[in-house]
Amino acid sequence: MARLAQTAGLTDVQQEILSTVRDFVDKEIIPVATELEHRDEYPQQIVDGLKELGLFGLMIPEEYGGLGESLLTYALCVEEIARGWMSVSGIINTHFIVAYMLKQHGTQEQKEHFLPRMAAGDVRGAFSMSEPGLGSDVSAITSKAVKDGEEYVLNGQKMWLTNGGTSSLVAVLVRSDEGHPEGTAPHKSMTTFLVEKEPGFGEVRPGLTIPGKIDKMGYKGVDTTELIMDGLRVPADRVLGGVTGRGFYQMMDGVEVGRVNVAARGCGVAQRAFELGVRYAQQRHTFGKPIAQHQAIQFKLAEMATKVEAAHAMMVNAARKKDSGERNDLEAGMAKYLASEYCKEVVEDAFRIHGGYGFSKEYEIERLYREAPMLLIGEGTAEIQKMIIGRRLLEEYRFEG
């Protein structure tokens, strides 16, 4: 079948990687995704396969055992994986955000300690900003770190950790007033800590508890959890970058990568929804002919395909901008906003094409219909993206007088 959303200008290596991932998705993910999702079962066999392919080290530099590939390569791989099952792309997303933050902001000792094991997939990453009463207002973080000799003592409750149970390394953003006098702007008194733990649930190290999986409407299989710190002691050398007060900027840098990832996931889910819709439209007959021959359905397919292409183009542009070393918060915000909204619309149109059968759990579109809404929220809501876009536009188009 001819494919939408092709990417121009890829190297032979990039094309080979994508071909390998696409084959893996078609053979190992799509045939089992719906069954595993309905059971809310962690896809261990799939994750082991990704580990064998080296995908956990895709963006980690070669000197640390990774493949040293670009954000664009990573985003295109995520797009393929999300086409198979979005939850699997979530498993590698938070891992890559932590690896990226370490690569960009970690001390040499931190890079040497963590990145080789992360590249091999032996250490899995998760990152934690949100809290139960926080939402998008990161400046309202209440979790706190207090210096005690050569350690910090962390207390507080965090929320919405993807890979919270299966991870063994969590990048946690907390408030740290030490060295930052009263009245310091909130974003200048936050620090990211690298917290090592045992995978699992319950008390995973002294002072750190992962209560259990949050039961969700969609995005199943991957574990989403809370994280409770009660007297958690962390060595001072596990402050990301070795200096307090930089956590907000480090996290925002990581979130830009995450927004490109969410855009890629939206592209992948939308592609799969289009594939399901166009196939069903040629199989289902009404009034003596396939419904694909009805003009109303052709209009839907045309709109769906156009949205898939547009979202893909913006996602690729955002990834390439970040790879160039330029600021990309405008492009990442636009890509995340457009791809998640278009994904929801394409999935709904595919659902409508399926008619009553789309409501049945026997059909894959039912799963996609429950998964798409997560993309409207993850890595910042549409409203947050529009605030970012609006502010950046006013910076770029500043008129005097």
Disulfide bonds with the S-S distance in Angstrom:
none
